Amino acid sequence: MVEALREELADLTASVRAFLEWHAATGADGMPGHPAALHEALGAASSDGAPPAPRRPERGFSGQDAPSPPVARGGSGAAFSPPEPRGGAAGAPLHPEPRGAAASAPLPHPEQRGSAAGASPRPEQRGGPESQGAWSPTQAQRGPEPSPRPAVSAAPAPRADTVARASATLPDTKEERAARLSLIAEEVRTCQKCPLHEGRTHTVFSRGDPSSEVVFVGEGPGAEEDLQGQPFVGAAGQLLDKMIAAMGYHRDEVYICNIVKCRPPKNRKPEPAEMAACSPYLTAQLALIKPKVIVALGATAVQGLIGTSEGITKLRGTWKLYKGSIPIMPTFHPAYLLRQPSAKREVWSDLKEVMRHLGKSAPDRG
């Protein structure tokens, strides 16, 4: 198949060269019907009656004493300028002409369309002049041109925080927040990302109102919480309920959760790896709730939220920021207040500052 195409291309190249040399030698207009007519025309045009020059198939025909146009030979890549069209405007489009008709446009040089020495012919080069008459790109093309492919716009890159993106698309309703939080709670129930799952009775996800403006974050479940599956239901939880009531809220009007969702053995402090394993769940909770204020109960809660290792005595009463947007008020854990009742005054001062930030008023309590 390839060799046949190459032979057709060689024939086409020889025919076009013959036409160009005949055209330059005789000055005649029109197209000869067959390459043999070139030989006869060149012999008739000789002024001294000399016989026509012998045919050179590999380079076409040349009339006696006729100047040859500057043709790039052998596919060397030399530039070729087509002759000016006779009887027409320069640059006129090329159209197929019937045999013997006047040429109205310049004919492109064949070696600008591809070389016969090993180059694969383009689709418009297939087919010889014997079957097509005067060669034209519009005649040589086979089949309709394919329709241009529509441009495809690049899809925007996804945001890194998929939890924030999902919550941003949610309608701001309490029911849909609760539904999303229930899905996260189901995932927590089967979580085995850290060793804490081995000793748990229940996972402890949260309690309270998912549309609350205040979220209380503790350290982790204790023994009573592990049994009931609810946060802050023991003695420390009862004290926290009193603190919430003093702020003017019902216990179910705020949202309460922990840094870790499973009880550490013997109520020890959670390890950094355990906190890191639970961190995505807490991040998802806060992203869906979007509270106005977070109250961090104890040093472990502050560490889990913002990564600091400072002590709670130094941190309490000073505003911090969660992810650069949600204010955090660190204060003592209720369990600490059970051991140090004198610290309740400091905690109440911190809670009043939270209320002031929310635009709420509270009686001055000692």
Secondary structure, 3 states (H helix, E strand, C coil): CHHHHHHHHHHHHHHHHHHHHHHHHHCCCCCCCCHHHHHHHHHHHCCCCCCCCCCECCCECCCCCCCCCCCCCCCCCCCCCCCCCCCCCCCCCCCCCCCCCCCCCCCCCHHHCCCCCCCCCCHHHCCCHHHHCCCCHHHHCCCCCCCCCCCCCCCCCCCCCHHHHHHHCCCCCHHHHHHHHHHHHHHHHCCCCCHHHHHCCCCCCEEECCCCCEEEEECCCCHHHHHHCCCCCCHHHHHHHHHHHHCCCCHHHCEEEECCCCCCHHHCCCCHHHHHHHHHHHHHHHHHHCCCEEEEECHHHHHHHHCCCCCHHHHCCCCEEECCCEEEEEECCHHHHHHCHHHHHHHHHHHHHHHHHHCCCCCCCC
